[in-house]
């Protein structure tokens, strides 16, 4: 979107020894900056002959200083952490955050209208599954700053995206279960078509293969990133008589639903069935027993997405793919915690 030869906000930030958020505040006069710092930024602007992106100047002139987040509605804990990271970065750069949830605003699978866009924001962060590909393409072709969260860019579109290292995290989770002697491991999948769930299933399969454990299709059931859906799925699995000694859930909410189904069936966690989740939600440590999980840097993903969209607005170069590392957090739900 931006020629490589053009001086960008990144260049100014590097020359002045400050963050791009600080450069943005100085250039757009959108926040307080120490006089000495502002002087360094202005000197760098002059030395490099930096000219803010035309669209950014126009937006600043209309006093929007607003960036939108479009999301389909996700778990409360996940959303709270995500919003904190996004809002913190925007505040530092002098931008306001506008939110739009597409939950309950669809008819026949389409959005009735999109209240956020070029007319009232400087750029958009789009969460996975919240906007049709055709609309993402339209925004991109108009040169409007867009960053995707937990979703790859449509084919042929150079749109930055931010996500977790889902496959490696899943491999770590399943390998941990295998190291504890578990071999009949259920994968409690997320929503159909969701990229996070897809990559986590690939990690699940790769971990099984690496330990010469055959993949059993009947051990993959849908938890839908939802505790109630997951509870029902695990209860049905138990009723069907399918043998299993562990569950890897695509997120902590579905893991909590699995807890309920197992405990209602008289199964002991972890003695009879070990359980591991993904995300490390705030409630995970307070479950009984506390949940072993893969820590995903949710707040950091929000900050990174905000940082990338600000760079685009200011004419800087964004990273096309940001993969954030995950970490195993061992607690009692797998034993050995």
Secondary structure, 3 states (H helix, E strand, C coil): CCCCCCCCHHHHHHHHCCCHHHHHHHHHCCCCCCHHHHHHHHHHHHHHCCCCCHHHHHHHHCCCCEEEEEECCCCHHHHHHHHHHHHHHHHHCCCEEEEEECCCCEECCEECCCCCCCCCCCEEEEECCCCCHHHHHHHHHCCCCEEEECCCCCCCCCCEEEEECHHHHHHHHHHHHHHCCCCCEEEEECCCCCHHHHHHHHHHHHHHHHCCCCCCHHHEEECCCCHHHHHHHHHHHHHHCCCCCEEEECCHHHHHHHHHHHHHCCCCCCCCCEEEEEECCCCHHHCCCCCEEEEECHHHHHHHHHHHHHHHHCCCCCCCEEEECEEEECCHHHCCC
